[in-house]
Amino acid sequence: MRPEDFDDIIAEQAAQQQVLLMALRRIAALTRAAGQDPTAISKRWKLVGHAATDRAHFTVAAGHDAAVRMEAKARIDEIIEIGFQ
């Protein structure tokens, strides 16, 4: 891969994160408008995100799969926390 390929991957990940944040913020606003607590929904999103991470295939060096999954789950939790504020 060329260095510019990595730039494209990073830019795409940032764009996907922004789209997810916008969707989560909208869901949080609709939840509040319906008189419900977004915290309960954010817990469900975290469970779903962790399950999806467990099913995902990561191409990483041998022995690094668990660490990559742990970091991915932490990042998902962080994005969900920000989105549901």
Residue, then its C-alpha position, 0 to 999 in steps of 0.5 A: m500500500r502507498p502512503e496516500d492509501f492510508d490517508d484515504i482509509i483514515a479519511e473514510q473512517a473519520a467520515q463514517q464516525q461523523v455520520l454515526l455521531m450525527a445519527l446517534r445525536r438524532i436518536a438521543a434527541l428523539t428519545r428525549a422528545a418521547g420522554q425517555d432516557p437515552t442512557a438506556i438506549s445507549k446501553r443497548w447500542k453498546l451491547v450491539g456494538h460489542a457483539a458486532t465487533d466480536r463477529a467482525h474479521f480483523t486482519v492483524a498480526a498473530g496474537h494481536d486480535a484480542a487487543v484490537r477487538m478490545e480497542a475497537k470496543a472501547r472506541i465504539d463505547e466512546i463514540i456512543e457516549i459522545g453521540f448520546q450526550 
